[in-house]
Amino acid sequence: MLTMSQINEIREAFELGKKISQIAREFEVDEKTVRKYLKQQDFSPGIPVAEERDSKLDPYKPQIQEWLDGDSNVWYKQRHTAQRVYDRLKAECPGFDLSYPTVQRFVKAYKAKAQRAQVFQELVWHPGEAQVDFGEADFYERGELIRKKYLTVSFPHSNRGFYQVFGGETGECVCQGLQDIFSYIGGVPRVLVFDNATGVGRRVGDEIREAQLFQQMRAHYGFLVRFCNPNAGHEKGNVENMVGTVRRNQFVPIPAYDSVEDYNRGLLCETADSERLHYKKNRPVAELFEEDMRALKPLPVYRFNVCRFLYVTADSYGKVRLDAHHFYSTCPEFGGTEVLVGIRAHTIEIYDEGGLLLTTHRRRFGGDRTDTLDYRTTLATLTKSLGSWKNSGVREMIPESLREKMDTLCREDLRQTVRTLSQLSRSYSFETAVQALEEGFRMSRTGYCDAAVLAARMLNYGLDTLPEQGPDLAPYDQLLKVGV
């Protein structure tokens, strides 16, 4: 193929009167080539198109394409690599003897072409619409390094975001996080867009399945909900970007806290988002979020009770198992019976048959077995089986000074003291009951009535508070004397 410079020289030579045969000899080309370029009238540049060449891989390309196309609904970490395609061709296709680079070039080009074919439509988000997703980060909780989840709610119109930390991605965590964010901003988004894998529901084909607690909350707050299609993260790209931004900025270095509830309240007050400009609109995020705020629905009159209640059969020790791996103590006398359990985002509540709250446990998450015990719930049973006092968990919970005094009591006095501790714990807290009993031993007044008076004084006034002066009764004394 001749260059444009050669073609121009051939045409100029012909214009100067040279014959075609002479031009062909000078340029060492065939006369037909000379005639071709002399007759050509259009030299406009054309669209460059890659020329398809035959390849020894052609008989195997349909099989390779079938394998790669089948990966579209497979987790990205388990998709075909070029090496795996090459190995399968050698194992499954008789006579295959091509090199690995040949396969690798085709796989790379085919994947790149498929990636270019995946195009997204830019969506328009209106004020008052929000997206919801979970992220994952490490935290120091009471000195222990724990990997936890954080709920992120973003407003794509303004690019403002809020986030709350939880132990898991359960429906209770989602509902609690949404409620706390709604309460802080003073309104309810009109539309919430969820990932298909959150704990509140999912899309299965054209059917939407929502968790019962989330359905109740949605009716309570009156917002609309939309679930993304599977493998369609671009439908909520704003919140996915914010999840990464929060982890890289807000959670570096690793945060440390004692109470996750207190930490979450502090997170709501973060203003880093509102101080920057919107990446596309070039307006302050705070200014755009004001438009979001004006579009919110008002908060309902009553606060929603984010709690899922269910009956669970306790084992022979009176423990209930939740989330497959986590055991929580009730009362030993509940062994083998159904117990009412309240499941919240951060706590597990145990109720008696009358709906009275017996104890509250911190909720546990993760795949390892845990046993959460509250020995205070065993006090009533302990009064009936004093032989286990020396090995009881209650004995380990009380201060050493009180423990030593109770160890010296006779059986009947010990029974009365444990019964007093049990009765006081129901009326007051376990800690107050223990303090009242300690003070009672110091004053040699360990009966229930005396201990109850001490507990009431501790709780309401304090033991060191002097009695109030009260009214002066001297005039009444004088009046009575005169009357007599």
Residue, then its C-alpha position, 0 to 999 in steps of 0.5 A: m500500500l502506497t503512502m499519500s506522499q507516493i500517491n501525490e508524486i505519481r499524480e504529479a508525474f502524470e500531470l507533467g506528461k510522463k507515461i504510465s509505464q515510465i511512472a511504474r518503473e520509477f516507483e517500482v509498482d505495477e501499472k495497474t496500481v498507477r492507473k488505480y490512483l490516477k482514476q481515484q477521485d475521492f481521497s477523503p479520510g474514512i472511518p477507521v475500522a479494525e480488520e477482522r482476521d482469521s484466528k486459530l482460536d475462532p472454533y473455540k470463541p463461542q464456548i469462551q463467550e458462553w463461559l464469560d457471559g454466564d459470569s454476569n450473575v456470579w460473585y465477582k471473586q468467582r468469575h472466570t479468569a483467562q487462566r481458568v478459561y485456558d485450563r478448561l479449554k485444555a481439559e474439555c476441548p479435544g485437540f486444543d493446542l493453542s498458547y495461553p497468550t492467545v487465550q489471554r488476549f481474547v479474554k481481555a478484549y472480550k471483557a473490555k468490550a462487555q464493560r464498555a457495553q454496560v452503560f448507565q443512565e444518569l438519574v435525577w434526584h429530587p429534594g426530600e429523596a434519600q438512599v440507604d446502605f450499610g458499610e463496614a469498619d473497625f471500632y474500639e468498643r470499651g477497649e476491644l477491637i470490633r468490626k461493626k456495621y454503619l448505616t448510611v443515609s444520603f440525600p443525593h440532591s444535596n449530597r448530605g449524609f448521616y450515619q449510625v453504627f450498629g452491630g449488624e444489618t438487621g431490620e431492628c438496626v435499620c429502623q432504629g438508625l432511620q428513626d434517630i436520623f429522622s428525629y435529628i433532622g426533624g422530618v421524614p424523607r418522602v422516598l427511601v431507596f434501599d439495597n436489595a440485601t438490607g435487613v428490611g426486605r428485598r426484591v425477588g423478581d417483580e415481588i417485594r418482600e418486606a420485614q414485618l417491623f419495617q412495614q409497621m415503621r413505614a406505615h407509622y412514618g408514611f414514606l415510600v420505599r424502593f428496592c434496587n434491582p439485583n446487581a444494580g448498585h448504580e441505582k443508588g450510587n450516591v450512598e455507595n460513594m458516601v459509604g466509602t467516603v465516610r470510612r476513609n475520613q470519619f473512621v480514620p484513625i479507628p474511633a474508640y468509645d464506651s457506649v455506641e449509643d452516645y457515639n451515635r448521638g455525636l455522629l449526628c452532629e457532624t457538619a463536615d458534609s455541609e461545609r463543602l461545595h457540591y461536586k457538580k452543582n458548585r453550591p454549598v451542600a448546606e444550602l442544597f440540604e435546606e431544599d431537602m429539608r423543606a421537602l421532608k414530611p413532618l414527624p408523626v405525633y408518636r414515636f415508633n417503638v423499634c422493637r420486635f417481640l416474639y416468644v422463644t422457648a427457654d432451655s433447661y437453664g432458662k436461657v433463650r437462643l437468638d440469631a442462631h448463636h447467641f444465648y441470653s439468660t432469663c429466670p431458671e424457673f422459665g426453663g422449658t417454657e415460652v418466654l417473651v423476648g423484645i429484640r432491639a437494635h442494641t439490647i435484648e429485653i426479657y419479660d415475664e408472663g405479665g409483660l413486666l420487664l425482668t432484665t435487659h442484655r446487650r445484644r450480641f452479633g457475629g457467628d461465634r457462640t456467646d452466653t450473656l448472663d444476668y444472675r440477678t434473675t436467679l435470686a428468686t430461685l436461689t431462695k429455694s436452693l440455698g445449697s448452691w449459694k457458694n457457687s452462685g453467680v449472685r455471690e460473685m456479683i456482690p462486694e467482698s465485704l457483704r459476701e463475707k458477712m452473708d457466708t457466716l449466716c445460718r441457713e434461715d438468716l441467709r434465706q431471709t437475706v437473699r429474699t430481701l435482696s430479691q424483693l429490693s431488686r424488683s422495686y429498685s435496682f440490684e445495685t441499690a439493693v446491695q448498697a441498702l443491704e450493706e448499710g443494713f449489716r453495718m447498722s445491724r438492721t437486715g430485715y426487709c422493712d429496714a432495708a427498704v427504707l434505706a434503699a428509698r433514702m439512697l434513691n431519693y435523698g442519699l443517706d447523708t442528707l439531713p432531715e428537712q426542718g419542717p414547719d414550726l409546731a411550737p404554736y400548736d403545742q402552746l395552743l394545746k396547753v391553753g386549751v387543756 
